[in-house]
Amino acid sequence: MVSSASEEPPRRREKRVVVIGGGVGGSLVAKSLQSFADVVLIDPKEYFEIPWASLRAMVEPSVAERSVIDHADYFMSGQIVCSAAVDIRDGKVLTADGSRFPFDYLVIATGHRDLVPRSRSERLIQYRAECGKIKSANSILIVGGGPTGVELAGEISVDFPDKKVTLVHRGSRLLEFIGAKASQKTLDWLTSRRVEVILEQSVDLTSVSDGTYQTSAGETLKADCHFLCTGKPIGSSWLRETILKESLDSRGRLMVDEQLRVRGHKNVFAIGDITDIPELKQGYLAQRHAEVTVKNLKLLMTGGRESKMATYKPGSAIALVSLGRKEAVAQFPLITVIGCLPGMIKSGDLFVGKTRKQLSLNP
Ligand SMILES: Cc1cc2nc3c(=O)[nH]c(=O)nc-3n(C[C@H](O)[C@H](O)[C@H](O)COP(=O)(O)OP(=O)(O)OC[C@H]3O[C@@H](n4cnc5c(N)ncnc54)[C@H](O)[C@@H]3O)c2cc1C
């Protein structure tokens, strides 16, 4: 049920759980708790999107048919509120459309903020437009050398090898969120696919004229179009004026305890990229946080003792970045590898089938 009314709907069950953020972690919590509590899922968009399939969807828009999933498809028994949370006050969450949602338990999963369309159909149209832009360009500039920029460069260079791709990155190496070995291997891979990688420079996107771009070092680049792939801001700015402001660390992350409760708040949990857990910010870890939180909420809602709550141990530094349809670079705790072997793990279906299954959907 999608709702944006300002009146609270009648409650069916005793405990009310409000989940803020319908991304990787929040969608799983909402789906898993829907038959155990009155669950409200608050998200500014009507759909959950599998983030790691988004760059493939730019070169093959039909992928988005499976990776962009209406919340209503996996979350049938709760209430979906299509608005942004703006405050938490007096045991209620306030949303931008003026509604209030009381809770017994709150789960905050607002990961990263992204400016994407509200409806699934608009998002699918956007992917088709982006693909059209790629297809009609001879030369493409990618700004940003994190996972998004690297994966996009990989997709374009594999699917459209005749296009001239230039990737400009402000930092001294690509993929700075993982180790230097992975960066070097990725740089070599992209260069071997004729992607021009320019490090330690930025691009002034305000002064683009006639396909001419200026870099911070005064270089001139020519491209038919560009894609901005710089990091998205963490989705916690809205918490700065709430009762949780004291629980934010200096980087704007919510400090949580071992049970994933926000420090100082026994009935508020936080999961995913927004937490201060010392580990890489990865979706598979957000899913683990979701599983621990679901266990703990079920225990608390059935009167279980706090001492029996499940605890979470930070994950090890594993990351997989796809490089087109068959290859990838993978960082494991003791080894970094690139090529078809890690590609077999991720790059074919990009875990889309697996993620859909986790939401009890047809893969
Ligand atoms: C290109 C790329 C590739 C990646 N590849 C992988 C991979 O292969 N494997 C992997 O494990 N991880 C990968 N990741 C990382 C992964 O996507 C993130 O770690 C994961 O999305 C974090 O999940 P989350 O639930 O914390 O937040 P998100 O998935 O970012 O979801 C946040 C949700 O909160 C909503 N929101 C934001 N603000 C508000 C508000 N005020 N009120 C209500 N809702 C709000 C947003 O709309 C969104 O739905 C990749 C990331 C990128 C960018």
Ligand as a Chemical Component Dictionary entry (heavy atoms), coordinates in Angstrom:
data_LIG
# 
_chem_comp.id                   LIG 
_chem_comp.type                 NON-POLYMER 
_chem_comp.pdbx_formal_charge   0 
_chem_comp.three_letter_code    LIG 
# 
loop_
_chem_comp_atom.comp_id 
_chem_comp_atom.atom_id 
_chem_comp_atom.alt_atom_id 
_chem_comp_atom.type_symbol 
_chem_comp_atom.charge 
_chem_comp_atom.model_Cartn_x 
_chem_comp_atom.model_Cartn_y 
_chem_comp_atom.model_Cartn_z 
_chem_comp_atom.pdbx_ordinal 
LIG C1  C1  C 0 28.875 1.420  -8.520 1  
LIG C2  C2  C 0 28.723 0.710  -7.223 2  
LIG C3  C3  C 0 28.956 -0.638 -7.164 3  
LIG C4  C4  C 0 28.810 -1.308 -5.975 4  
LIG N1  N1  N 0 29.032 -2.639 -5.963 5  
LIG C5  C5  C 0 28.828 -3.325 -4.849 6  
LIG C6  C6  C 0 28.966 -4.742 -4.836 7  
LIG O1  O1  O 0 29.278 -5.384 -5.838 8  
LIG N2  N2  N 0 28.736 -5.398 -3.683 9  
LIG C7  C7  C 0 28.396 -4.726 -2.535 10 
LIG O2  O2  O 0 28.201 -5.390 -1.518 11 
LIG N3  N3  N 0 28.267 -3.396 -2.490 12 
LIG C8  C8  C 0 28.474 -2.663 -3.613 13 
LIG N4  N4  N 0 28.321 -1.316 -3.601 14 
LIG C9  C9  C 0 28.025 -0.610 -2.320 15 
LIG C10 C10 C 0 26.545 -0.680 -1.960 16 
LIG O3  O3  O 0 25.752 -0.219 -3.024 17 
LIG C11 C11 C 0 26.228 0.114  -0.699 18 
LIG O4  O4  O 0 27.109 -0.284 0.330  19 
LIG C12 C12 C 0 24.784 -0.130 -0.263 20 
LIG O5  O5  O 0 23.897 0.409  -1.222 21 
LIG C13 C13 C 0 24.490 0.491  1.114  22 
LIG O6  O6  O 0 23.180 0.143  1.476  23 
LIG P1  P1  P 0 22.332 1.041  2.478  24 
LIG O7  O7  O 0 21.059 0.310  2.745  25 
LIG O8  O8  O 0 23.149 1.482  3.621  26 
LIG O9  O9  O 0 22.002 2.379  1.683  27 
LIG P2  P2  P 0 21.476 2.632  0.214  28 
LIG O10 O10 O 0 21.411 1.393  -0.583 29 
LIG O11 O11 O 0 22.286 3.804  -0.252 30 
LIG O12 O12 O 0 19.967 3.116  0.444  31 
LIG C14 C14 C 0 19.646 4.314  1.093  32 
LIG C15 C15 C 0 18.151 4.541  0.925  33 
LIG O13 O13 O 0 17.760 5.590  1.804  34 
LIG C16 C16 C 0 16.874 6.457  1.112  35 
LIG N5  N5  N 0 16.942 7.758  1.790  36 
LIG C17 C17 C 0 17.963 8.637  1.811  37 
LIG N6  N6  N 0 17.641 9.702  2.592  38 
LIG C18 C18 C 0 16.390 9.451  3.069  39 
LIG C19 C19 C 0 15.497 10.169 3.951  40 
LIG N7  N7  N 0 15.829 11.340 4.505  41 
LIG N8  N8  N 0 14.299 9.612  4.213  42 
LIG C20 C20 C 0 13.938 8.412  3.675  43 
LIG N9  N9  N 0 14.750 7.693  2.860  44 
LIG C21 C21 C 0 15.951 8.226  2.575  45 
LIG C22 C22 C 0 17.368 6.438  -0.322 46 
LIG O14 O14 O 0 16.327 6.804  -1.202 47 
LIG C23 C23 C 0 17.735 4.966  -0.473 48 
LIG O15 O15 O 0 16.635 4.207  -0.886 49 
LIG C24 C24 C 0 28.446 -0.607 -4.791 50 
LIG C25 C25 C 0 28.196 0.763  -4.849 51 
LIG C26 C26 C 0 28.327 1.419  -6.057 52 
LIG C27 C27 C 0 28.050 2.914  -6.090 53 
# 
loop_
_chem_comp_bond.comp_id 
_chem_comp_bond.atom_id_1 
_chem_comp_bond.atom_id_2 
_chem_comp_bond.value_order 
_chem_comp_bond.pdbx_ordinal 
LIG C1  C2  SING 1  
LIG C2  C3  SING 2  
LIG C2  C26 DOUB 3  
LIG C3  C4  DOUB 4  
LIG C4  N1  SING 5  
LIG C4  C24 SING 6  
LIG N1  C5  DOUB 7  
LIG C5  C6  SING 8  
LIG C5  C8  SING 9  
LIG C6  O1  DOUB 10 
LIG C6  N2  SING 11 
LIG N2  C7  SING 12 
LIG C7  O2  DOUB 13 
LIG C7  N3  SING 14 
LIG N3  C8  DOUB 15 
LIG C8  N4  SING 16 
LIG N4  C9  SING 17 
LIG N4  C24 SING 18 
LIG C9  C10 SING 19 
LIG C10 O3  SING 20 
LIG C10 C11 SING 21 
LIG C11 O4  SING 22 
LIG C11 C12 SING 23 
LIG C12 O5  SING 24 
LIG C12 C13 SING 25 
LIG C13 O6  SING 26 
LIG O6  P1  SING 27 
LIG P1  O7  DOUB 28 
LIG P1  O8  SING 29 
LIG P1  O9  SING 30 
LIG O9  P2  SING 31 
LIG P2  O10 DOUB 32 
LIG P2  O11 SING 33 
LIG P2  O12 SING 34 
LIG O12 C14 SING 35 
LIG C14 C15 SING 36 
LIG C15 O13 SING 37 
LIG C15 C23 SING 38 
LIG O13 C16 SING 39 
LIG C16 N5  SING 40 
LIG C16 C22 SING 41 
LIG N5  C17 SING 42 
LIG N5  C21 SING 43 
LIG C17 N6  DOUB 44 
LIG N6  C18 SING 45 
LIG C18 C19 SING 46 
LIG C18 C21 DOUB 47 
LIG C19 N7  SING 48 
LIG C19 N8  DOUB 49 
LIG N8  C20 SING 50 
LIG C20 N9  DOUB 51 
LIG N9  C21 SING 52 
LIG C22 O14 SING 53 
LIG C22 C23 SING 54 
LIG C23 O15 SING 55 
LIG C24 C25 DOUB 56 
LIG C25 C26 SING 57 
LIG C26 C27 SING 58 
# 
